[in-house]
């Protein structure tokens, strides 16, 4: 299933990078690429920040944010795991970390439910019995993690999940939660 559509000509692409290249080479445009979709009304938006504004203004759902600081990356990881348990969701990286000029680095973690189900191979593969955990749109919940050169960690945490509920059928069961009785 192609996920990224050119707003100029309607052609679809399997990756956003292919769409960017197409828009630049064929239409000499970059800013008109629609890369995020509202799960409530299917409105397509250009940036994740535009999605947050749209959800707040159009659907009247307040986007909760918080900024936290940790002494070490290990402390951040422990906090992240506790948030994942509380919310029955996972936060995953979909790109590598980016180095800053200051010597630190930035890493983005997104709600694992964001994204689009893509059949692989020759498209004959059947969907999992429980279905895909992807919501065919974007959940605004994310973590922007700054790690400075002294290993201090600052997290900009967007708490609000939109477009999915806790679905235990799609939740990964961790070994520590499984018990033999």
C-alpha positions in Angstrom: 0.0 0.0 0.0 1.5 3.4 -1.0 1.3 5.9 1.9 2.5 9.2 0.6 0.6 11.1 -2.1 1.7 14.1 -4.1 -0.8 16.9 -3.8 0.1 18.3 -7.2 -0.5 15.2 -9.4 -1.9 12.5 -7.1 1.0 10.0 -7.7 1.7 7.8 -4.6 5.0 6.7 -3.1 5.9 4.1 -0.6 8.4 6.4 1.3 8.3 10.1 2.1 11.8 10.4 0.7 10.6 9.2 -2.7 7.8 11.8 -2.5 10.2 14.6 -1.6 12.5 13.7 -4.5 9.5 13.6 -6.9 8.1 16.9 -5.7 11.4 18.6 -6.0 12.4 17.2 -9.4 9.0 17.1 -11.2 7.1 20.0 -9.6 10.0 22.1 -8.2 8.2 22.2 -4.8 8.9 20.9 -1.4 6.5 22.7 1.0 3.2 21.3 -0.5 4.0 17.7 0.5 1.3 16.4 2.8 3.0 14.0 5.2 0.7 13.7 8.2 -3.0 12.7 8.4 -5.5 13.5 11.1 -7.1 10.2 12.4 -10.3 11.9 13.3 -11.3 13.6 9.9 -8.5 12.3 7.5 -7.4 15.9 6.9 -3.9 15.8 5.4 -1.4 18.3 6.8 2.2 19.3 5.9 3.9 19.2 9.4 3.4 17.4 12.7 3.1 20.8 14.4 0.2 21.6 12.0 -1.4 18.3 13.1 -1.2 19.4 16.8 -2.7 22.8 16.0 -5.4 21.1 13.8 -6.4 18.7 16.6 -6.5 21.5 19.2 -8.4 24.0 17.1 -10.7 21.9 14.9 -11.4 19.0 17.2 -11.1 20.9 20.5 -8.7 18.3 22.0 -6.0 20.0 24.1 -2.5 18.8 23.3 -0.7 18.2 26.7 3.0 18.8 26.8 5.7 18.6 29.4 9.4 19.2 29.6 11.5 17.0 31.9 15.2 16.8 32.7 17.2 13.7 33.6 20.8 13.3 34.9 21.6 10.4 32.6 20.2 8.6 29.5 19.6 5.6 31.7 17.3 7.6 33.9 15.4 8.8 30.8 15.1 5.1 29.6 13.6 4.1 33.0 11.1 7.0 32.9 10.2 6.1 29.3 9.5 2.5 30.2 7.2 3.6 33.1 5.3 5.9 30.7 5.0 3.0 28.2 3.5 0.8 30.9 1.1 3.5 32.1 -0.2 4.3 28.7 0.0 0.8 27.1 1.9 2.2 24.2 5.5 2.2 23.0 7.7 5.0 21.8 9.9 4.1 18.9 12.6 5.8 16.8 12.0 5.9 13.1 15.2 7.7 12.3 18.7 7.9 13.9 19.8 10.5 16.3 20.9 13.9 14.9 24.1 15.6 16.1 24.0 19.2 17.1 26.7 21.9 16.6 26.9 22.1 20.5 28.2 18.5 20.6 24.9 17.0 21.9 22.3 15.0 20.0 18.6 14.9 19.4 16.5 11.8 19.1 12.8 11.6 18.3 10.5 8.9 19.6 7.0 8.5 18.2 3.9 6.6 19.3 4.2 3.1 17.8 0.6 3.3 16.6 1.4 6.2 14.2 1.9 5.2 10.6 0.4 3.2 7.8 0.0 -0.6 7.3 2.2 -1.6 4.4 1.9 -5.0 2.9 5.3 -6.4 2.1 6.8 -8.4 -0.7 4.4 -9.3 -3.5 1.4 -8.0 -1.5 0.1 -11.5 -0.9 1.1 -11.5 2.7 -1.9 -11.6 5.0 -2.4 -9.2 7.8 -1.8 -10.6 11.3 -4.8 -12.2 13.0 -5.0 -9.3 15.5 -4.6 -6.8 12.7 -2.0 -4.1 12.3 -1.2 -1.8 15.2 -0.8 1.1 12.8 -3.7 3.6 12.7 -3.2 4.8 9.1 -2.6 8.3 10.3 -0.5 10.1 12.9 -0.8 10.2 16.7 0.6 13.4 18.0 2.2 11.8 21.1 6.0 12.0 20.9 9.3 12.5 22.7 12.0 14.9 21.5 15.1 14.0 23.5 18.1 16.3 23.8 21.3 14.7 25.1 24.0 17.3 25.9 27.8 16.7 26.0 27.6 16.3 29.8 25.0 13.4 29.3 22.2 15.4 30.8 18.9 14.6 29.0 16.0 17.0 28.4 12.7 15.6 27.0 9.9 17.6 25.3 7.1 15.1 25.9 3.8 15.5 24.0 1.5 13.3 26.2 -1.8 13.4 24.2 -2.7 10.3 22.2 -5.3 10.7 19.4 -6.8 8.2 17.0 -6.4 5.0 19.0 -7.3 3.5 22.3 -5.6 1.0 24.5 -6.0 -2.3 22.7 -4.7 -5.2 24.6 -5.0 -7.4 21.6 -2.3 -5.4 19.9 -0.1 -4.9 23.0 3.1 -6.8 23.2 3.2 -9.0 26.3 6.5 -8.7 28.0 8.2 -11.6 29.8 8.1 -9.9 33.1 4.2 -9.7 32.9 3.7 -13.3 32.0 3.4 -15.8 34.9 3.0 -19.5 35.0 0.4 -20.7 37.5 
